[in-house]
């Protein structure tokens, strides 16, 4: 065989080898993608929730406990056919000048069928205007309502200066995320 025919055969051989390797790789990837249970957490997140979105403290007076402050309620549940979902609630101060202090506190209590299933608390000492504070973090929803009571109050035991002409407003928001196997 002359040199040109040998080079041509080598080129054809290399091209065929590339095609075979490419086809085998593609088949392997498709086979691996289709392994396992297709119904495992595939579907949509379908959640019902209600929430009081705005809290304004026009006459927020110091109190000994949360009952003397502002109160908001959120309820949430997953609907039939939904994939498992986690619920998050945020307080975003929209006006907090002069009130980003440890005495301005928040607390959230989640109840399900009359039993406390979630609680969290904190204060606004490091709060920044328009920056969300996560108060409920990845609570796994049930098929009937979980109620979250959200409280904001000025702790009378921690106030040592006058707080005249300060205004606190905030937006309460929520979102849900699908719970996956690596959650």
N, C-alpha and C positions, 0 to 999 in steps of 0.2 A: 504494500500500500504506500501510496505516496504521502508526503507530509501533510498536505491540505486535507486529505480524507481523514487522517488520524485526528487532526485538530477538530474537524467537523464532528467526528464521533465523540470525542471528549466533551465538546460543547453540548451535544444532544444528551449524553449520559449525565452531565452535571444538571442540565435543565430537568430531566426526568427525575433525578434524585431530589431536587428542590421541590418538585410537584408532589412526590410521594411523601416527603417529610412534612410539607405544608398541609396536605390532606390528612395525614395521621395526627398532626397537632390539632387541627380543627376538630376532627372527630373526638379526640380525647377531651378537649375543652367542652364541647357540647355534651358529651356523656357525663362529665363531672358536674356541669351546671344542672343537669336534670336529675341528679341523685337526690335521695332523701324524700321527705314528705312534703309535697307541694302545699298542703293545707296548713303547714306549721307557721302560724302568725302571718299569714298572707290575708289581706283584706283591707278594710278601711277603719279608720278611727271615727266612731260615731258617738259623740258625747253631748248631753244636754246639761247646760248650767245656767244659773241666774246669779246675778251679782249686783250689789249697789256700787256703782262705778265711782261716784264722787263723794268725798267726805270733806266737809268744811266746818272748821271750828271757829265760829264767830264769837261765841261766849264760852270758850273752853276754860273752865275754872279748875284750879287745882283740886284734886280729890285724893282720898286715902287709897282708893283702889280703882280698878278698871270700870266699875259700875257707874262712876261719876263722869265718864268721858264720852267719846263718840263710839257708836256701834254700827257695824255693817254686817250683813249676812250674805253668804254665798252658798249655793247648793249645786251639787254636781253628781252625775251618774253616767255610766256607759249604757248605751242602748243595745237591745238584742241584736246579735250579729256583728257587733263591734269587736275588733281585736283588743286585747288587754291594753289599757291606757293609764298613764300617770298624769296627775293634775298638779299644776303650779299656780300659785297666786302671788301677785306682786303689789306693793304699795309704791307709788311713784309720787313723791312730794312735788307739787307744782308751785307752791309758795311755802317757804320755810324760814325765811330770814329772821334771825334772832331766836329761832326755836330748834335749831339743830343742837340740842342739849340732851344730856342723859335723863333729865326729868321728863321729857316727852317720850312716852313709852308706847309700845304696841304689843299685842298678844293675839294669838289665833288659837281657837280650840275647835277641833273637828269631832263631830259626833255621828255615829252610825248606829241606828236602832237603839238609841238611848245610851250608848256606851262611848266614852271618849276614846277615839282612835288616833288622834293627832293633836299635838300641842307644840307651840313654839312661841318665843317671845324675844323682845329686844328693845332697843331705844333708837332715837334719831340723832345721836351725838355725832355720827359720821355721815349723816345723810346729806346728799347734794341734790339741789333742785333738778328735776327732770331725770333723775337716775333711779331706776327701779330697785327696790329692796325685795328680795325673795322671802316671803313669809311662809309659804307652803311649798315644799320642794319634793317633787316626784311622789306624791301620794297615789297609790294604786287604787283606782276607782272600782266601785262595786256596781251591781245592776240596779240597786235602788239608791235613793239620794243619801249622800253624806252632806251634812250641814256644817259649814265653817262660820263660827262667830268671830268677827274681827273687832278688836277694841283698840282705841287710841285714847290716851289720857295723860294729863300732867300730874306727876306724882308729887303730892304736897310735901312729902318728907324730903324731897331732893331740891326743892326750889329755895334759893337763898338770895335771889335778886328780883326786882320788879320786872314783869314781862308785859308792860303796857304797850299797846298799839302793835303787837306782833300778830301775824295772821298765819294760820296753817291751813293749807288746802292740799288735797292729794287725790290721785286717781287710783282706783283699784282695778287691776286687770288680771286675766288668767289665760293660760294656754294648756294644751294637752300634748303629750307625745306618746307614740306607740312604745309599748314595752317589748323589747326584743330579748332573745336568749342571752345576750351579753350585757343586758341592762344592769 
